[in-house]
Amino acid sequence: MRERDVPTPDGGKLALYSYGADDAPGERRVVLVGGAFLTALIYRPFSMELSKNLGEDWAVDIYDRRGRGNSSPLPADYSMTTEIDDVRTIMEASGARNILGHSLGGSVALNAVQEFVGTGFEPDKLAVYDAAVNIDGSMDTRWVKGFAESVDSGRMGLAMARLKKGMEAGTALSRVPEPILAGLMAAVSRTKVNKLMRELMPTAVGELKAAFDEGKQPRDFSVLPGNTCFMVGCKSPAYYRVTAKRLHDAVPGSSLVVSPKGFHGSVPAAVKELVTDISSYFKD
């Protein structure tokens, strides 16, 4: 693994981690845009497996988005524009010509490529897995306001409960009464994963609002490249499949891949079936 800091035009920095061949050409490099509450190092097993499956002359570049890991905090004027500019900065620094986005990182990737079309930064290939983007009301985002209020008031157990119920909509977990779930979240908050989630709560408020405040229409993404691949886990919350289907229908020539064993965390968990599907898409 190669680690380096990439300066941003606004005076910040992004921590970039590269796996695979150091001298891989741009057409054989994939930039991975990670989701909320996750640092680049959590994606390390997946990045290693993906680069291995792609081949010896390929590389996977993943960076800590703002407010996490070794990258700069969210700037005062943070918005989706910040995320789009950061994707451009990483592509320039790495030379990568392919993009993969997971969860909220999928929203960032879609918005970025939408802006890149016709500018020279349009990637050769774009794939997203369980993209967390609100397409024509595909996601119920009313919980975000309560989540933000809980974080601002320091009630992290309640914030985690509202986050879980909102992001796991339609599952058994979402039906657990909020007070009970809040108590449970407070009790398990000392685990490594939940401790990281607590640390990233303030960052998550800004990025969730940036991704969800305005519901996008399918036509907003109709300009995406025709070879875009929308991937979704069969075991992921149902709204991800609704979102993927609407995006697929809106982008002529795009593909829709449903992973039979896939769940929302299949990417950082490096589930073999999904790694194989993703590597096949970028190689073929």
C-alpha positions as CSV (number, residue, x, y, z in Angstrom):
1,M,0.0,0.0,0.0
2,R,1.2,3.5,-0.8
3,E,0.0,6.4,1.3
4,R,0.3,10.1,0.5
5,D,-1.4,13.5,1.2
6,V,-3.0,15.3,-1.8
7,P,-3.5,19.0,-1.4
8,T,-6.9,20.6,-2.3
9,P,-7.4,23.9,-4.0
10,D,-9.1,25.3,-0.9
11,G,-6.0,24.7,1.3
12,G,-7.1,21.3,2.7
13,K,-5.7,17.8,2.2
14,L,-7.0,14.4,1.3
15,A,-5.3,11.2,2.5
16,L,-4.9,8.9,-0.5
17,Y,-4.2,5.1,-0.2
18,S,-3.2,3.1,-3.3
19,Y,-3.2,-0.7,-3.7
20,G,-1.8,-2.7,-6.5
21,A,0.6,-1.6,-9.2
22,D,2.2,1.8,-8.5
23,D,2.7,2.4,-12.2
24,A,-0.8,1.3,-13.3
25,P,-2.0,3.6,-16.1
26,G,-5.1,5.7,-15.6
27,E,-7.4,3.3,-17.6
28,R,-6.4,0.6,-15.2
29,R,-6.9,2.6,-12.0
30,V,-10.2,2.7,-10.0
31,V,-11.0,5.5,-7.5
32,L,-13.1,4.1,-4.7
33,V,-15.4,6.7,-3.0
34,G,-16.4,5.4,0.4
35,G,-19.6,5.8,2.4
36,A,-20.6,7.6,5.6
37,F,-19.1,6.6,8.9
38,L,-16.3,4.7,7.2
39,T,-12.6,5.6,6.8
40,A,-10.4,4.6,3.9
41,L,-8.6,2.0,6.0
42,I,-11.9,0.2,6.7
43,Y,-12.0,-0.5,3.0
44,R,-8.5,-1.9,3.0
45,P,-9.6,-5.6,2.7
46,F,-11.9,-4.8,-0.2
47,S,-9.3,-2.6,-1.9
48,M,-6.7,-5.3,-1.6
49,E,-9.0,-8.0,-3.0
50,L,-10.3,-5.8,-5.8
51,S,-6.8,-4.9,-7.0
52,K,-5.9,-8.6,-6.8
53,N,-8.9,-9.6,-8.9
54,L,-8.3,-6.9,-11.4
55,G,-4.8,-8.1,-12.1
56,E,-1.2,-7.3,-11.5
57,D,-1.2,-4.2,-13.7
58,W,-4.2,-2.6,-12.0
59,A,-4.5,-0.3,-9.0
60,V,-7.2,0.8,-6.6
61,D,-7.1,4.3,-5.1
62,I,-9.2,5.2,-2.1
63,Y,-9.1,8.4,-0.1
64,D,-10.5,9.6,3.2
65,R,-13.3,12.0,2.4
66,R,-13.4,15.3,4.3
67,G,-13.9,14.9,8.1
68,R,-12.5,11.4,8.5
69,G,-9.2,9.6,8.8
70,N,-6.2,11.8,7.9
71,S,-8.0,14.2,5.7
72,S,-9.0,17.8,6.5
73,P,-12.2,18.5,8.5
74,L,-15.3,19.6,6.6
75,P,-14.8,23.2,5.5
76,A,-17.3,25.9,6.8
77,D,-18.9,26.1,3.3
78,Y,-19.1,22.3,2.8
79,S,-21.6,21.1,0.3
80,M,-21.9,18.4,-2.4
81,T,-19.7,20.8,-4.5
82,T,-16.9,20.1,-2.0
83,E,-17.2,16.4,-2.6
84,I,-17.3,16.8,-6.4
85,D,-14.2,19.0,-6.3
86,D,-12.4,16.4,-4.2
87,V,-13.2,13.6,-6.6
88,R,-11.7,15.7,-9.4
89,T,-8.6,16.4,-7.2
90,I,-8.1,12.7,-6.6
91,M,-8.5,11.8,-10.3
92,E,-5.9,14.4,-11.2
93,A,-3.5,13.2,-8.6
94,S,-3.8,9.5,-9.3
95,G,-4.6,9.7,-13.0
96,A,-7.4,7.2,-12.5
97,R,-10.0,6.9,-15.3
98,N,-12.6,4.7,-13.4
99,I,-14.8,5.4,-10.4
100,L,-16.6,3.1,-7.9
101,G,-18.9,4.5,-5.2
102,H,-20.4,2.8,-2.2
103,S,-23.4,4.0,-0.3
104,L,-23.2,7.8,0.3
105,G,-20.0,7.6,-1.7
106,G,-22.2,6.4,-4.6
107,S,-24.2,9.6,-4.3
108,V,-20.9,11.6,-4.4
109,A,-19.7,9.6,-7.5
110,L,-23.0,10.1,-9.3
111,N,-23.2,13.8,-8.7
112,A,-19.5,14.2,-9.6
113,V,-19.7,12.3,-12.9
114,Q,-22.9,14.2,-13.7
115,E,-20.9,17.4,-13.4
116,F,-17.9,16.0,-15.3
117,V,-19.7,15.1,-18.5
118,G,-18.2,17.1,-21.3
119,T,-15.4,18.5,-19.2
120,G,-12.6,15.9,-19.8
121,F,-13.0,14.3,-16.3
122,E,-15.8,12.0,-17.4
123,P,-14.5,8.5,-16.3
124,D,-14.1,5.6,-18.7
125,K,-16.3,3.5,-16.4
126,L,-18.6,4.3,-13.4
127,A,-20.1,1.8,-11.0
128,V,-22.0,2.4,-7.8
129,Y,-23.1,-0.1,-5.2
130,D,-26.2,0.7,-3.0
131,A,-25.9,4.4,-3.9
132,A,-27.5,6.5,-1.1
133,V,-29.2,9.1,-3.2
134,N,-32.8,10.2,-3.0
135,I,-34.3,9.7,-6.5
136,D,-37.8,11.0,-6.8
137,G,-38.6,10.1,-3.2
138,S,-37.0,6.7,-3.3
139,M,-35.7,7.3,0.2
140,D,-37.6,8.6,3.2
141,T,-35.2,11.2,4.6
142,R,-37.5,12.8,7.2
143,W,-35.4,11.2,9.9
144,V,-32.3,13.3,9.0
145,K,-33.6,16.3,10.8
146,G,-34.1,14.5,14.1
147,F,-30.7,12.8,13.7
148,A,-29.0,16.1,13.3
149,E,-30.8,17.6,16.3
150,S,-29.7,14.6,18.4
151,V,-26.0,15.0,17.4
152,D,-26.1,18.8,18.0
153,S,-27.5,18.2,21.5
154,G,-24.9,15.5,22.3
155,R,-27.4,12.6,22.6
156,M,-25.4,10.1,20.7
157,G,-27.3,7.0,21.7
158,L,-30.5,8.6,20.4
159,A,-28.7,9.8,17.2
160,M,-27.4,6.3,16.5
161,A,-30.9,4.9,17.0
162,R,-32.5,7.4,14.6
163,L,-29.7,6.7,12.1
164,K,-30.2,3.0,12.3
165,K,-34.0,3.3,12.0
166,G,-33.7,5.7,9.0
167,M,-31.0,3.8,7.1
168,E,-32.4,0.4,7.9
169,A,-36.0,1.3,6.8
170,G,-38.2,-1.7,6.3
171,T,-36.1,-4.1,8.3
172,A,-36.8,-5.7,11.7
173,L,-34.4,-3.2,13.3
174,S,-36.4,-0.2,12.1
175,R,-39.4,-1.5,14.0
176,V,-37.7,-1.5,17.4
177,P,-39.2,1.4,19.5
178,E,-36.8,4.4,19.5
179,P,-36.2,4.5,23.3
180,I,-35.3,0.9,23.4
181,L,-33.0,1.1,20.4
182,A,-31.4,4.3,21.8
183,G,-30.6,2.4,25.0
184,L,-29.2,-0.5,23.1
185,M,-27.0,1.8,20.9
186,A,-25.7,3.6,24.0
187,A,-24.8,0.2,25.5
188,V,-22.9,-1.0,22.4
189,S,-21.3,2.3,21.5
190,R,-17.9,1.3,22.9
191,T,-17.3,-1.3,20.2
192,K,-14.7,-0.3,17.7
193,V,-17.1,0.2,14.8
194,N,-19.7,2.1,16.9
195,K,-17.0,4.2,18.5
196,L,-15.9,5.3,15.0
197,M,-19.5,6.1,14.1
198,R,-19.8,8.3,17.2
199,E,-16.7,10.2,16.2
200,L,-18.0,10.7,12.7
201,M,-21.5,11.8,13.7
202,P,-20.8,15.6,13.3
203,T,-19.3,15.0,9.8
204,A,-22.3,12.8,8.9
205,V,-24.8,15.5,9.6
206,G,-23.3,17.7,7.0
207,E,-22.8,15.0,4.3
208,L,-26.2,13.5,4.8
209,K,-27.9,16.9,4.4
210,A,-25.8,17.5,1.3
211,A,-26.9,14.2,-0.2
212,F,-30.5,14.1,0.9
213,D,-31.9,17.6,1.3
214,E,-33.1,17.8,-2.2
215,G,-34.7,14.8,-3.9
216,K,-33.2,14.3,-7.3
217,Q,-35.3,13.4,-10.4
218,P,-34.3,10.5,-12.6
219,R,-33.7,12.8,-15.5
220,D,-31.0,14.7,-13.4
221,F,-28.7,11.7,-14.0
222,S,-29.8,10.8,-17.6
223,V,-26.5,12.4,-18.9
224,L,-24.4,9.7,-17.1
225,P,-22.3,7.5,-19.4
226,G,-24.2,4.7,-21.1
227,N,-21.8,2.1,-19.7
228,T,-22.6,3.0,-16.1
229,C,-23.2,0.0,-13.8
230,F,-25.8,0.3,-11.0
231,M,-25.2,-2.5,-8.5
232,V,-27.4,-3.3,-5.5
233,G,-27.5,-6.0,-2.8
234,C,-30.5,-8.3,-2.7
235,K,-30.3,-8.3,1.1
236,S,-29.8,-4.5,1.4
237,P,-32.8,-2.3,2.5
238,A,-35.4,-2.2,-0.3
239,Y,-35.0,1.5,-1.1
240,Y,-31.5,0.9,-2.5
241,R,-33.1,-1.4,-5.2
242,V,-35.8,1.2,-5.9
243,T,-33.1,3.9,-6.4
244,A,-30.9,1.6,-8.6
245,K,-33.9,0.7,-10.8
246,R,-34.9,4.3,-11.3
247,L,-31.4,5.3,-12.2
248,H,-31.0,2.3,-14.5
249,D,-34.2,3.2,-16.3
250,A,-33.1,6.9,-16.7
251,V,-29.6,6.1,-18.2
252,P,-29.8,4.6,-21.7
253,G,-27.4,1.7,-22.1
254,S,-26.6,1.3,-18.4
255,S,-26.6,-2.0,-16.6
256,L,-28.3,-3.1,-13.4
257,V,-26.7,-5.9,-11.3
258,V,-28.4,-7.4,-8.3
259,S,-26.1,-9.3,-6.0
260,P,-28.1,-12.3,-4.7
261,K,-26.1,-12.6,-1.5
262,G,-25.2,-8.9,-1.3
263,F,-25.9,-6.8,1.8
264,H,-25.2,-3.1,2.3
265,G,-21.8,-3.8,3.9
266,S,-20.6,-6.2,1.2
267,V,-18.1,-3.7,-0.2
268,P,-16.0,-3.1,2.9
269,A,-16.5,-6.7,3.9
270,A,-14.9,-7.8,0.6
271,V,-17.6,-10.4,-0.2
272,K,-16.1,-12.6,-2.9
273,E,-19.2,-12.6,-5.1
274,L,-19.3,-8.8,-5.3
275,V,-15.6,-8.4,-5.7
276,T,-15.8,-10.7,-8.7
277,D,-18.7,-8.8,-10.2
278,I,-17.0,-5.5,-9.8
279,S,-13.7,-6.6,-11.2
280,S,-15.4,-8.2,-14.1
281,Y,-17.2,-4.9,-14.9
282,F,-14.0,-2.8,-14.9
283,K,-11.9,-5.4,-16.9
284,D,-14.4,-6.4,-19.6
